[in-house]
Structures are given as structure tokens and as C-alpha cells.
Amino acid sequence: MKLNFADLIVYEDDDYILINKPPYVASLDERTPDKSGVSILRMAKAYSDDAQLAHRLDKETSGILAIAKHPEAYRHLAMQFEHREVVKRYHAITNGVHNFEGISVYLPIAPVRDGTSVKIDREKGKVAETIFDTLRAYRINTLVECKPITGRMHQIRVHLQCLKAPIVSDPTYGGKPVYLSQIKRDFNLKSDTEEQPLIQRVALHAHSLTFAKLNGDEMTTEAPYPKDFSALVKQLEKNL
């Protein structure tokens, strides 16, 4: 399916474009690009010549992503990220039922040797903090709002693992898939068919971003759930 960058835009002005990044699309060009060679940065530059990503999302993660249209806008937003003035809110569906009320996980993170994942490292890790709140508890899962104060790689994922609430379909950090047969009481699988998980990727979505525009006005932009995340939430709601 060919992506149309304009269709991803949820907000645009003279300085910034905010998009709802689909899952499975890399933010930046990858070292080993897939056949499509599509990245958000490449699409953004085709749309607006001087476009620069102000931050990034993991390839599997969907949601709100801010793009600056010129160098001044980029510097303005980059400084806010550096000073931790940008408010990022993610929604995650976790394994298990959890009641988090402003739970802060303050544990340092270091990359593991191959650089594809991270671990908690109290000696050599960099400071990392995330605040968690339960939005909705289901039968065997929980919809959690995650507010990263710092911006380390895989921070939300490893911090939720520390809370024994790994994200659904995140095997790197102990997350298990969710099947309809686990949540639906009268589920019957057709014979000779293998049941598929309700979501095929890490169930994490960047829901909103709050920052100050160049004129000082604060703005919050939200990204609706993509189809796969929305379908999972609907099934969880239906089978409480």
C-alpha cells in the first residue's frame, strides 16, 4: 500500500507539520532499508524541502510525530525537547491487570551490546523517568497512559517490564500476544486454522504531544488510534 504523506497530517502551519505515523514505517532512513525504502523523513522532505524530524518513534510504534519546516522551527522545538518541556503521552496495552496512579519509574537505562534493545543499568545507565496511569483495566489486560519525562530508547517498554506490566506483543521485554480465545468466553476457532494475535506489533501508540509554538502559544495535538490498536481496544471493551 502506497502511503500519501498529506493523508498522515493532523496539523500544519507555517512552522510545523504534525503527523499520525503509521506502524511499520521508519522515522529515519534505515541502515538496511526494506524494499520500499520509505521513511517519514524522506516523505516529509518530498512534501516540504527543509523538513526535519524534531524527534522519532520506533518503527513499530504509531502516533504523533512533530516535523519542523525550517531551521528556526527545528531549533525552537529541539530546545524544548532538550529541556524536557515537551509533554509526550503514549498509550500502551499491557499484559495483566494493573492499577497505576501516577506511578513514577526512575531507573537508568543503558543499551545492550548490539544496540537493538536496552536494559536497566544502575551503574552505567543514563537517567530515565516515566510516569504511568491506568486508563482502563480489562479482564487480563490494561490500557495505560505513559508519560516519559526523559527520551531514552525503548524507555516506556523497559520501564513497564520493571512494573511486571510488559506491553502486549513485545517479546523483547517480556510482552505476550493477546488472542481472542483468551478474552472471549464462547470462542470457537474453526478447525484447521491457526489463531492469530489481535495485534501483530508492540501495542504502543504516541497519543499526544504538547509544546510551545514559535509565538509562545502552547499547543496539544492528538493522534487517533490506527486500525490495529483500535480493533484491539474494541475487542477488550467488548469482552470485559
Protein Blocks (a to p, Z undefined) as FASTA:
>chain_A
ZZdfklmpmbdcfkbccddddehiafbdcfbdcfkopafklmmmmmmmklccfbdcdfkl
gcjddddfbfklmmmmmmmmmnopaccddddddedjdddehiacdddddddfkopaccdd
fklmccdddddddfbdcfkbccdddddfblcehklmmmmmmnopacehilknopacddfk
lmmmkbccdehiacddfbfbdcdddfbdcdddfkopacdddddddfklmmmmmmmmmmZZ
